[in-house]
Amino acid sequence: MNPILNFLSGGSGGNIFGQILMQAVGAALRGESPQQFLKGLANTRPELRGVDLNDLEGSARSIAQQKGVDFEKVKGEAISTIQKYM
């Protein structure tokens, strides 16, 4: 299967990310700002509640520190994963 279709259909653990990606595309088509999209997403995704959406990198660093994870490593992995589908 095409890796993008596999990703969006839920293969390789991409189901949640694929759903969010499709919501982001829809928001962009509706003309929503990234901030509007994230605020709407936070209303439906409990794991985003309490995250400072005005400082995403700061929030991500804080969460990584709380979990004992190397933020720079995770950031690099996320960028690499996203670039596979671009």
Buried (B, 14 or more C-beta within 10 A) or exposed (E): EEEBEEBBEEEEEBEEBBEBBEBBEEBEEEEBEEEEBBEEBBEEBEEBEEBEBEEEEEBBBBBBEEEEEEBEEBBEEEEEEEEEEE
